[in-house]
Amino acid sequence: MKFADLGAQFQAYEEEIRLEMDKVLSSSLFINGPQVEELEDALSTYSGAKHSIACSSGTDALLLGLMAKDVQPGDEIIVPAFTFIATASMVAFYKAIPVFVDVDPVTFNINPLKIEQAITAKTKGIIAVSLYGQCPDMDRINAIASAHNLWVMEDAAQSFGAGYKGRMSCTLSEIATTSFFPAKPLGCYGDGGAVFTENDEIAAKLKVLRNHGQVKRYHHQVIGINGRMDTIQAAVLKVKLAHFNDEVSLRNQAAERYSSMLKDIAEMPVIAKENTSTWAQYTVRVSRRDEVRQKLADKGIPTAVHYPVPLCRQEAFAYLGDASEYPVSEALADSVLSLPMHAFITEEEQVRVVNSLKEALDE
Ligand SMILES: Cc1ncc(COP(=O)(O)O)c(C=O)c1O
């Protein structure tokens, strides 16, 4: 059994993918080939975002977003304490200060009630992560931000394709970023990402920043990065995007099956009523997590822990000297367990996962 079965997905679209990759190989347009812009148009059509700017990874998408907002050393940026490190490390990389906020115990997303307490005169923005595939309460976060004159960025690395109050993830704040890391719900065959915005000026800035700050060949207006997406990755994503709606439906069906089978067995994920999820992860909470995980591994069931250490406890952030408490993030880090989840998982496989989990918990 696979945790995320990329092989099954490749088999399903192999002919189309090889054809599109071949077109890139024959054209030799490996950088800035036409497929990149075609993908950007398709991403906008899918998500409803006015501007989609393809880039080299979800991490670079965050960095480009921070550069576009002209973040300065010493600026404070609010981030959830429980997420993948890139959300906060790009802030720190830019010599700004990540300020952690604890997460909601039900959705595991940044807790809007705690954001206001973290705002100081130095705060410039909030990065809200859509963890495991569901959005945080973005209307509430945007309202807090606008009351304090802050910008909001959605780190939608796990939620491209998710819904919030009938709108799509990646259109819910001034800037949004996503990742096309291979195991993401929409993944390429290497690294890839995108930045989304409704703002024409920011979109123009992002395109320049993504290509060394270049406005004309070898004329550099600002300091930028090489944040371009490879044409081959755009070609792969174009094919996968055409099948993405079906995959999101299949992931939702798989999640429903898990939830119906796991009642009374483990603490299941809760999707807020205003949300639809892409189920980037199907993550339960169990006690004695590491022991249970080992027992599942012994039975051939692959699982993952997203994430075993909250950001507030990461060695890399020790220099911040942050002595605050983040009880929800700490408790989640000790108890979350992600089960195999992908569009091609079968009911039989899910029954095996659930039975093995039940046995492991009962032992
Ligand atoms: C919440 C979050 N932010 C950022 C990233 C970084 O994306 P990438 O791996 O494409 O750089 C990830 C990827 O795992 C993520 O889950």
The ligand as an SDF file (V2000), in Angstrom:
LIG
                    3D

 16 16  0  0  0  0  0  0  0  0999 V2000
    1.9790   24.7880    4.3280 C   0  0  0  0  0  0  0  0  0  0  0  0
    3.1150   24.7010    3.3660 C   0  0  0  0  0  0  0  0  0  0  0  0
    3.7620   25.8190    3.0140 N   0  0  0  0  0  0  0  0  0  0  0  0
    4.7820   25.7980    2.1460 C   0  0  0  0  0  0  0  0  0  0  0  0
    5.2200   24.6200    1.5860 C   0  0  0  0  0  0  0  0  0  0  0  0
    6.4200   24.6470    0.6830 C   0  0  0  0  0  0  0  0  0  0  0  0
    6.1660   24.1650   -0.5940 O   0  0  0  0  0  0  0  0  0  0  0  0
    7.3360   23.5300   -1.4790 P   0  0  0  0  0  0  0  0  0  0  0  0
    7.6890   22.2070   -0.9180 O   0  0  0  0  0  0  0  0  0  0  0  0
    6.7270   23.4390   -2.8550 O   0  0  0  0  0  0  0  0  0  0  0  0
    8.4680   24.4890   -1.4590 O   0  0  0  0  0  0  0  0  0  0  0  0
    4.5770   23.4250    1.9060 C   0  0  0  0  0  0  0  0  0  0  0  0
    5.0300   22.1440    1.3190 C   0  0  0  0  0  0  0  0  0  0  0  0
    5.0400   21.1240    1.9080 O   0  0  0  0  0  0  0  0  0  0  0  0
    3.5020   23.4600    2.8330 C   0  0  0  0  0  0  0  0  0  0  0  0
    2.8520   22.3420    3.1730 O   0  0  0  0  0  0  0  0  0  0  0  0
  1  2  1  0
  2  3  1  0
  2 15  2  0
  3  4  2  0
  4  5  1  0
  5  6  1  0
  5 12  2  0
  6  7  1  0
  7  8  1  0
  8  9  2  0
  8 10  1  0
  8 11  1  0
 12 13  1  0
 12 15  1  0
 13 14  2  0
 15 16  1  0
M  END
$$$$
